[in-house]
Amino acid sequence: MIQEYLKKSRAIIDAVERQEEPLRQAARWFADTILAGRMVHVFGSGHSRIMVEEMWPRYGSFPGFNPIVELSLTFHNLVVGANGQRQAMFLENVSGLAERILRNYDLSGQDTALVISSSGCNVVPVEMAEGFRRRGIRVVALITKEHSEQSTSKRADGLKLGDFADLVLDTGAPAGDAMVSVPGLDTPVSPGSTVGGALIINCLKAEVARLLTEAGRPPKVLSSAAVVGSERAVELFEAAYDEHAHRIAKLYAQVGFPSYVSEAAESGVPANTR
């Protein structure tokens, strides 16, 4: 079973490698956003929060990404009882919640977004992408294509995350996600979307870092003292967090100004570009 999972994971690496050009395109969009002083909004509900946190902040990562993680949709550790998984799965399909999340930010057409959902069928991530697009923001979707194609959208109109994306990336995992069939067990185990998703996130991260560096704006990378020494590590951490604070401050600058919410939502044009 160990060898079976590793074999399937190698196939996922091949699937990601075949997407080199769309990966480069997404990285170019993200780098342009960061160079403009804006942020790439990264959203995932359920277990997709893993990919959000893989992007930023952690070792080998850098500012320029706005990780949007709603605990009500992602806090699975208790499983049952208060804050349990049933509630999270229910809320993931409540229409209108995405707009309440986006209401917190002063968004701009210079921003970009990465929305992550393996099935691409739950309401909140789909409406997040829809809300970004309505505001003139390019959306990159990270889905499991085979799983999405064989799944049914929870929206009444049948639209999925891919329908609101300017570019779609595929984790390469199979339908149902689980990749290993155990003899005598009628249900497969061991999902693969996390493997493919992490590969894609870090491919994007590496390519964005290259583009920023070549543009003369090398990123402030969170780095281990084991690599750069303790003094440099502290310097980088402080500088990276400060940069994140300065970037995120822009996202709150115009929030709540008169007519901001209604006009931006109705026109589809970011309030700070009108």
C-alpha positions as CSV (number, residue, x, y, z in Angstrom):
1,M,0.0,0.0,0.0
2,I,2.9,2.3,0.7
3,Q,4.3,1.7,-2.8
4,E,0.9,2.2,-4.3
5,Y,0.5,5.6,-2.8
6,L,4.0,6.7,-3.8
7,K,3.3,5.5,-7.4
8,K,0.1,7.5,-7.6
9,S,1.9,10.5,-6.1
10,R,4.6,10.3,-8.9
11,A,1.8,10.4,-11.4
12,I,0.5,13.6,-9.7
13,I,4.0,15.2,-10.1
14,D,3.8,14.4,-13.9
15,A,0.3,16.0,-14.0
16,V,1.5,19.2,-12.4
17,E,4.5,19.3,-14.7
18,R,2.3,19.2,-17.7
19,Q,0.8,22.5,-16.5
20,E,4.0,24.5,-16.7
21,E,2.6,27.2,-19.0
22,P,-0.6,28.0,-17.0
23,L,1.6,28.0,-13.9
24,R,3.8,30.5,-15.5
25,Q,0.8,32.6,-16.5
26,A,-0.6,32.6,-13.0
27,A,2.8,33.5,-11.5
28,R,3.0,36.5,-13.9
29,W,-0.3,37.8,-12.8
30,F,0.6,37.3,-9.1
31,A,4.0,39.0,-9.6
32,D,2.3,42.0,-11.3
33,T,0.0,42.4,-8.4
34,I,2.8,42.3,-5.8
35,L,4.9,44.7,-7.8
36,A,2.0,47.1,-7.9
37,G,2.0,47.1,-4.1
38,R,-1.3,45.1,-3.9
39,M,-2.0,41.6,-2.7
40,V,-2.9,38.2,-4.1
41,H,-6.0,37.0,-2.2
42,V,-5.8,33.3,-1.4
43,F,-9.0,31.5,-0.2
44,G,-9.9,28.0,0.6
45,S,-12.6,26.5,2.8
46,G,-12.5,23.0,4.4
47,H,-9.2,21.2,4.0
48,S,-8.3,23.6,1.2
49,R,-7.1,26.0,4.0
50,I,-3.9,23.8,4.0
51,M,-3.0,25.3,0.6
52,V,-3.7,28.8,1.8
53,E,-1.3,28.4,4.7
54,E,1.2,26.7,2.5
55,M,1.4,29.9,0.4
56,W,2.0,32.3,3.3
57,P,3.3,32.6,6.0
58,R,5.8,29.8,6.5
59,Y,9.5,29.2,5.8
60,G,10.4,29.8,2.2
61,S,7.4,32.2,1.8
62,F,7.2,35.9,1.3
63,P,4.7,38.8,1.7
64,G,2.3,39.8,-1.1
65,F,-0.4,37.1,-0.4
66,N,-3.5,37.7,1.7
67,P,-4.4,34.4,3.3
68,I,-8.2,34.3,3.9
69,V,-9.0,31.5,6.3
70,E,-12.5,31.5,7.9
71,L,-12.4,29.4,11.1
72,S,-16.1,28.7,10.8
73,L,-15.4,26.9,7.5
74,T,-12.1,25.3,8.4
75,F,-11.8,24.4,12.1
76,H,-12.1,20.6,11.9
77,N,-10.1,19.5,14.9
78,L,-13.1,19.0,17.2
79,V,-14.9,16.9,14.5
80,V,-18.2,16.8,16.4
81,G,-19.9,19.0,19.0
82,A,-19.5,22.8,19.1
83,N,-17.5,24.0,16.1
84,G,-17.7,20.5,14.6
85,Q,-17.3,19.4,11.1
86,R,-21.1,19.2,10.4
87,Q,-21.5,22.9,11.0
88,A,-18.5,23.7,8.8
89,M,-19.8,21.6,5.9
90,F,-23.2,23.3,6.2
91,L,-21.8,26.8,6.3
92,E,-19.6,26.0,3.2
93,N,-22.8,26.0,1.2
94,V,-24.6,29.0,2.7
95,S,-25.1,31.5,-0.1
96,G,-24.2,35.1,0.8
97,L,-21.4,34.2,3.2
98,A,-18.7,34.9,0.6
99,E,-20.0,38.5,0.1
100,R,-19.8,39.1,3.8
101,I,-16.2,37.9,3.8
102,L,-15.3,40.2,0.8
103,R,-17.1,43.1,2.5
104,N,-14.0,43.3,4.9
105,Y,-11.6,44.4,2.1
106,D,-11.1,47.4,-0.1
107,L,-10.4,45.4,-3.3
108,S,-8.8,46.7,-6.5
109,G,-8.6,45.6,-10.0
110,Q,-4.8,45.4,-9.5
111,D,-5.4,42.5,-7.1
112,T,-5.5,38.9,-8.1
113,A,-7.0,35.9,-6.4
114,L,-6.3,32.2,-6.0
115,V,-9.4,30.3,-4.9
116,I,-8.9,26.6,-3.9
117,S,-11.5,23.9,-3.8
118,S,-11.0,20.3,-4.8
119,S,-14.5,19.8,-6.1
120,G,-15.1,23.4,-7.1
121,C,-18.7,22.7,-6.3
122,N,-19.4,24.2,-2.8
123,V,-21.2,27.5,-2.7
124,V,-18.8,29.7,-0.7
125,P,-15.6,29.2,-2.7
126,V,-17.6,29.5,-6.0
127,E,-19.2,32.7,-4.7
128,M,-15.8,34.0,-3.6
129,A,-14.5,33.6,-7.2
130,E,-17.7,35.2,-8.5
131,G,-17.3,38.1,-6.2
132,F,-13.7,38.7,-7.1
133,R,-14.6,38.6,-10.8
134,R,-17.4,41.0,-10.3
135,R,-14.9,43.4,-8.9
136,G,-12.6,43.1,-11.9
137,I,-10.1,40.8,-10.2
138,R,-8.4,38.0,-12.1
139,V,-9.2,34.6,-10.5
140,V,-7.0,31.5,-10.7
141,A,-8.9,28.4,-9.6
142,L,-7.1,25.4,-8.0
143,I,-9.3,22.4,-8.3
144,T,-9.1,18.6,-8.9
145,K,-10.4,18.6,-12.5
146,E,-11.5,15.0,-12.7
147,H,-13.3,15.2,-9.3
148,S,-14.9,18.5,-10.3
149,E,-16.2,17.1,-13.6
150,Q,-17.8,14.2,-11.8
151,S,-19.3,16.2,-9.0
152,T,-22.5,18.2,-8.8
153,S,-22.5,21.9,-8.0
154,K,-24.4,22.9,-4.8
155,R,-25.6,26.1,-6.6
156,A,-29.0,26.1,-8.1
157,D,-27.6,27.2,-11.5
158,G,-25.1,24.4,-11.6
159,L,-22.1,26.7,-12.0
160,K,-18.8,25.6,-10.5
161,L,-15.6,27.3,-9.5
162,G,-14.0,26.9,-12.9
163,D,-16.9,28.9,-14.4
164,F,-15.7,32.0,-12.6
165,A,-11.9,31.5,-13.2
166,D,-9.6,33.2,-15.7
167,L,-7.3,30.2,-15.4
168,V,-7.7,26.8,-13.9
169,L,-5.0,24.6,-12.3
170,D,-5.5,20.9,-11.6
171,T,-4.1,19.0,-8.6
172,G,-4.0,15.9,-10.7
173,A,-5.7,13.8,-8.1
174,P,-8.5,11.3,-9.0
175,A,-12.3,11.7,-8.6
176,G,-13.1,11.2,-4.9
177,D,-9.5,12.2,-4.1
178,A,-8.5,8.9,-2.3
179,M,-6.0,7.1,-4.3
180,V,-5.3,3.7,-2.7
181,S,-7.6,0.6,-2.9
182,V,-6.9,-1.8,-0.1
183,P,-7.9,-5.5,-0.7
184,G,-11.0,-6.3,1.2
185,L,-11.9,-2.7,1.8
186,D,-14.7,-1.3,-0.4
187,T,-13.6,2.4,-0.1
188,P,-10.3,3.8,-1.2
189,V,-8.0,5.7,1.2
190,S,-5.3,8.3,1.2
191,P,-6.2,11.5,-0.8
192,G,-3.9,13.0,-3.4
193,S,-5.1,16.6,-3.8
194,T,-2.9,17.8,-1.0
195,V,0.1,16.5,-2.8
196,G,-0.8,18.1,-6.1
197,G,-2.0,21.3,-4.4
198,A,1.2,21.7,-2.4
199,L,3.3,21.1,-5.6
200,I,1.3,23.8,-7.4
201,I,1.5,26.3,-4.6
202,N,5.2,26.0,-4.3
203,C,5.8,26.0,-8.1
204,L,3.9,29.3,-8.1
205,K,5.8,30.6,-5.2
206,A,9.2,29.8,-6.8
207,E,8.2,31.4,-10.1
208,V,6.8,34.5,-8.5
209,A,10.0,34.9,-6.5
210,R,12.0,34.7,-9.7
211,L,9.9,37.3,-11.4
212,L,10.1,39.7,-8.4
213,T,13.9,39.3,-8.2
214,E,14.4,39.8,-11.9
215,A,12.3,43.0,-11.6
216,G,14.7,44.3,-9.0
217,R,12.3,43.7,-6.1
218,P,13.6,40.5,-4.5
219,P,11.1,39.2,-1.9
220,K,11.7,39.2,1.9
221,V,11.6,35.4,2.4
222,L,10.9,33.9,5.8
223,S,14.1,31.9,6.3
224,S,15.5,29.5,9.0
225,A,18.4,30.5,11.2
226,A,19.9,27.2,10.2
227,V,20.2,28.6,6.6
228,V,20.9,32.3,7.0
229,G,22.0,32.6,10.7
230,S,20.0,33.8,13.6
231,E,20.5,37.6,13.1
232,R,19.5,37.5,9.4
233,A,16.6,35.2,10.1
234,V,15.2,37.7,12.7
235,E,15.8,40.6,10.3
236,L,13.9,38.8,7.5
237,F,11.0,37.9,9.7
238,E,10.5,41.4,11.0
239,A,10.8,42.9,7.5
240,A,8.5,40.4,6.0
241,Y,5.8,40.9,8.6
242,D,6.1,44.7,8.4
243,E,5.7,44.5,4.7
244,H,2.6,42.3,5.1
245,A,1.2,44.9,7.6
246,H,1.7,47.7,5.2
247,R,0.1,45.9,2.3
248,I,-2.8,44.6,4.3
249,A,-3.4,48.2,5.6
250,K,-4.3,49.2,2.1
251,L,-7.1,46.7,2.0
252,Y,-8.8,48.4,4.9
253,A,-8.2,52.0,3.9
254,Q,-11.5,52.7,2.1
255,V,-13.7,50.1,3.8
256,G,-17.0,51.6,5.2
257,F,-16.8,54.9,3.3
258,P,-20.2,56.1,2.3
259,S,-21.7,54.2,-0.6
260,Y,-18.6,52.0,-0.9
261,V,-20.3,48.7,-0.4
262,S,-23.5,49.2,-2.4
263,E,-21.8,50.9,-5.3
264,A,-18.9,48.5,-5.6
265,A,-21.2,45.5,-5.4
266,E,-23.7,46.8,-7.9
267,S,-21.2,48.2,-10.5
268,G,-18.7,45.5,-10.3
269,V,-16.0,48.2,-10.4
270,P,-13.6,48.4,-7.4
271,A,-14.6,51.5,-5.4
272,N,-11.0,52.7,-5.2
273,T,-10.6,52.8,-9.0
274,R,-13.7,54.9,-9.7
